[in-house]
Amino acid sequence: MKQAIYEGVEIWGYMVWSPIDIVSSSTGEMKKRYGLIYVNRNDNQSGNFERYKKKSFYWYKGVIASNGNDL
């Protein structure tokens, strides 16, 4: 995106895939995680569903705070 902006592309916004871990649509497995917030749940149905902020959560928070200048 930074390169696209540099080349003159008008960017209106950016959203991450999912704010919270989601089940893989292709396999139905939790081992493939796509989110900013980790959900304590596993393929064998263990876990208590607690949520924890991942490193990517803080990265995206910085992107928002800097209005996209800190990518």
CORFENFEN-V683241 format. One record per residue. NEAR is the number of other C-alpha atoms within 12 Angstrom. Layout:
BEGIN
NEAR + NEAR
END
This chain:
BEGIN
18 + 16 + 11 + 10 + 15 + 11 + 10 + 10 + 12 + 13 + 16 + 10 + 13 + 16 + 16 + 19 + 16 + 19 + 23 + 24 + 31 + 25 + 21 + 17 + 13 + 10 + 12 + 14 + 18 + 26 + 22 + 19 + 27 + 23 + 28 + 25 + 26 + 29 + 28 + 23 + 22 + 21 + 17 + 11 + 13 + 12 + 14 + 12 + 16 + 15 + 18 + 20 + 20 + 21 + 14 + 24 + 23 + 19 + 19 + 27 + 22 + 16 + 20 + 18 + 13 + 12 + 15 + 20 + 15 + 15 + 19
END
